[in-house]
Amino acid sequence: MTDASLSPDKPTPPRPAKRRLLFVALAGALALLGALAASYYFASRTVTLRIAVGPANSDDLRAVQALTQAFNNQRSSQVRLRLVQTDGAAASAALLGESKADLAIIRGDLEVPRNAQAVATLRKNVAVLWAPNAGKAKGKKAAPGITKITQLSGRRIGVVGRTEANVSLLKLILRQYGVDPSKVEILQFPVNEATDAIRSQKADAYLAAGPVNSKITADAITASMRDGGTPTFLAIDSAAAIAQNHPAYEASEIPAGTFGGAPDRPEEEVKTIGFSHHIVARKAVSESTVAAFTRQLFAVRQALKNEFPLAAKIETPDTDKDATIPVHPGAAAFVDGEEKTFLDRYSDYIWWGLMGLSAMGSVGAWFAGYLRKDERSVNTPQRDRLLDMLTAARQCDSMEELDQMQSEADAILRETLQCYEHGAIEEGTLTAFNIAIEQFHNAVADRKALLMSAPQSLLRASAQFRAASSS
């Protein structure tokens, strides 16, 4: 080793490998923390869902308006609603099927979109089929009244509401009792015109579908009363058979006195058929979002029941595997008490992230060791050179050569310390090198002391003897 190797032009050694590894590990940890923070932000941020509902002025629309206001007024709401008004349940279902809405209010007896999954049951409905009391003109006998569904053939039947679903329901009931729908004249009355049409006696019997306590149905029944008589409620005794063949329906009852009056309307419990209105969500809406919506829905339900009694009728969805409308996993998790927390949802990702960070550290350590192999290959000859100089120092007869070897040893020490700082050599190797360098310096010091005390003639003779022996 020469002094030239220590010249100012020598390139600066690279950044220590341990420091590089520390920076890599720190960067990986920060990346993992950033990923966790981003995941938590996206999991807890407020989401706005579009909910399709209709028609205008319907109970469903008013219910969703109340829910929207309640959701949006809560500061802690994870889910907010944006109302999308439609012409009815069929149109709402179509919007959901086209992914133009995230939630929708649909009728269970209509075609359900393939991408729809149940979140809650908004309300249960019953079909009310009745015939007005038979009136009589002055001086004439009373006309025979309708008491059975089988007597509806050849009659006019009024349907309250413009939706085709109620007409389809009527035809289904008629066919069950052997009445050909083509032999019946079906008239549809808009809700806001129904009472006037019924007072005008435009039909012989009427069908209304809605909640048991529906004001629309109660007003229609009151309008159909003639001369103080009570209407005849037509029992659908075959409701269970209809439900067996059409799972969207279920057998139900109209309790006595449901529609008030004296005597009670009806006077006795009446068997009928029922169906439900559902809140459904697109299958693509995340499980956590639907779970949060369901949780908020049932949290505000009780708060709204005083100003909007229909809200108290909201029920949890059917979670059975054979349910007519499959339940959304998020709603099922809420109902079953298995709603996942942030850690539950992302623990696997966190674990794999830590494993990946550990693997990156191992790979980085191997790569750093691979890059340090050149430094180790340089340091090994230097160590061997130091041991050779140790042997030479014990036989050297020149003070100048000893000084030169000592300078070279200092340079070797400097580069060895740099290698240790870079991580090219371990602490045990450095300790062994320090022992060797200490032995070298001791040998130089002892040799110098011997040279200074011995006569010059003896030293020259010794040098000549060694030269002759080596030759």
C-alpha positions, 0 to 999 in steps of 0.5 A, spaced: 500 500 500 502 506 498 501 513 500 498 514 493 492 510 495 490 515 500 490 521 496 485 526 496 483 524 489 480 517 492 473 517 491 468 518 497 466 511 500 459 509 499 453 510 504 454 505 510 450 499 508 447 499 515 444 506 514 441 504 507 438 498 510 435 502 515 432 507 510 429 501 506 426 498 512 423 505 514 421 506 507 417 500 508 414 501 514 412 508 512 409 505 506 405 499 510 403 505 515 400 509 509 397 503 506 393 502 513 391 509 514 388 509 506 384 503 508 382 506 514 380 512 511 376 509 505 373 504 510 370 509 515 369 515 510 362 517 508 358 514 502 352 517 499 348 511 496 342 513 491 336 510 492 330 509 487 323 510 490 316 512 487 311 513 485 310 521 487 306 522 493 306 515 495 307 512 502 314 509 500 316 516 497 315 519 504 318 514 508 325 514 504 324 522 504 324 521 512 330 516 512 334 521 508 333 527 512 334 523 518 341 520 515 343 526 513 342 530 519 347 525 523 354 527 523 356 520 525 353 517 519 357 513 515 352 513 509 348 518 506 342 517 501 340 521 495 333 520 493 332 518 486 324 519 484 321 514 479 314 512 477 313 506 481 316 499 484 317 496 477 321 503 475 325 503 481 327 495 480 329 497 473 334 503 475 337 498 480 338 493 475 341 498 470 346 500 476 343 507 476 341 506 483 345 503 489 338 501 493 331 501 491 324 500 494 321 494 490 315 489 490 316 482 492 311 480 487 314 483 481 320 481 477 327 482 482 333 484 478 339 479 478 343 484 482 338 485 487 339 483 494 335 484 500 337 489 506 330 490 509 323 489 509 320 496 508 312 494 509 308 488 509 301 488 504 295 485 504 290 484 498 283 487 500 277 484 496 270 487 497 264 488 494 259 494 496 253 492 500 247 491 495 243 498 494 236 498 492 232 503 488 226 506 491 220 501 490 225 496 488 227 490 492 235 489 493 239 487 488 243 480 490 250 481 493 256 478 491 259 474 497 264 469 494 270 470 489 266 465 484 261 470 483 265 475 480 265 472 473 262 477 468 262 483 473 266 489 473 272 490 478 275 496 480 283 496 482 285 502 486 292 504 483 295 505 476 300 499 477 299 493 473 302 489 479 295 490 482 291 487 476 296 481 475 295 480 483 287 480 481 288 475 475 292 471 479 286 470 485 281 469 480 284 464 476 285 460 483 278 460 484 276 458 476 274 465 474 276 467 467 280 474 467 277 475 460 270 474 463 271 480 468 271 487 466 277 490 470 277 498 471 283 502 474 282 508 478 288 512 480 289 513 488 287 520 488 281 519 484 279 512 487 274 515 492 270 519 487 270 513 482 267 508 488 262 513 490 259 513 483 258 505 483 263 504 477 264 497 479 261 491 482 267 489 487 274 492 488 281 490 490 286 495 494 293 492 496 297 496 501 299 495 509 293 493 513 292 500 516 292 503 509 288 510 509 288 509 502 284 502 503 280 505 508 277 511 505 276 506 499 272 502 503 268 508 506 266 510 499 263 504 497 258 504 503 251 505 500 245 507 505 249 505 511 250 498 509 257 495 510 261 492 505 262 484 504 269 482 504 271 476 500 275 471 503 281 468 499 281 462 503 286 459 498 292 464 500 296 458 502 295 454 496 297 461 492 303 462 496 305 455 495 305 456 487 308 463 488 313 464 493 313 472 493 306 471 496 304 469 503 298 467 506 295 473 511 289 475 515 285 482 516 284 482 523 277 484 525 275 491 525 281 493 522 278 499 518 273 501 523 266 503 523 260 500 527 259 495 526 266 493 525 269 493 518 270 487 517 266 484 523 270 477 523 278 476 521 278 475 513 283 470 510 287 474 504 294 474 501 300 478 502 306 480 499 312 485 501 315 491 499 323 490 500 329 495 500 334 492 496 341 493 494 346 492 488 350 486 489 356 490 488 355 495 493 360 493 499 359 489 505 361 494 510 357 500 506 351 495 506 352 493 514 353 501 516 346 503 512 342 497 515 345 499 522 343 506 521 336 504 518 334 500 524 337 506 529 333 511 526 327 507 525 324 508 532 326 515 532 321 516 526 315 512 528 312 518 532 312 522 526 312 517 520 308 510 523 310 506 517 317 507 519 316 502 525 314 497 520 321 496 517 323 489 519 330 485 518 330 481 511 329 473 511 336 471 512 335 463 510 338 460 504 332 459 500 329 466 501 325 469 495 330 475 495 337 473 497 340 477 503 346 482 502 352 479 506 352 486 509 345 486 512 346 479 514 352 480 518 348 486 521 342 481 523 346 475 525 351 480 529 357 478 525 358 485 523 366 486 522 370 491 524 376 495 521 381 490 524 377 484 522 376 486 515 383 488 514 387 483 519 389 478 513 392 484 509 396 487 515 399 480 516 401 479 509 403 486 509 408 485 515 410 478 512 412 482 506 416 487 509 420 482 513 421 478 506 423 485 503 428 486 509 431 479 508 432 480 501 435 487 502 440 484 507 442 479 502 442 484 496 446 488 501 451 483 502 452 481 495 454 488 494 459 488 499 462 482 497 467 486 493 469 490 499 470 483 503 474 481 497 479 487 498 479 487 505 482 479 505 488 481 502 489 487 506 489 482 512 494 477 509 498 483 507 498 485 515 500 478 517 506 478 512 508 485 515 508 483 522 513 477 520 517 482 516 517 487 522 521 482 526 527 481 521 527 488 518 534 492 520 532 498 517 528 504 521 526 507 514 522 500 512 519 500 519 516 507 518 514 505 511 510 499 513 507 502 519 504 507 515 502 502 510 499 499 516 495 505 518 492 505 511 490 498 512 487 500 519 483 506 516 480 502 510 478 496 515 474 501 519 471 503 513 469 496 511 466 495 518 462 501 517 459 499 511 457 492 514 462 488 509 465 485 515 463 483 522 465 485 529 468 479 530 473 480 524 474 487 526 476 484 533 481 479 530 484 485 525 485 489 531 489 484 535 493 483 529 494 490 528 496 491 535 501 485 534 504 489 528 505 495 532 508 491 538 513 488 533 515 494 530 516 498 537 520 492 539 524 492 533 526 499 533 528 499 540 533 493 538 535 497 532 537 503 536 541 499 542 545 494 537 551 496 534 551 498 527 557 493 525 553 487 528 546 490 524 550 490 517 553 483 519 546 480 520 543 483 514 549 480 510 548 474 513 540 474 511 542 476 504 547 470 503 542 465 506 536 467 502 540 467 495 
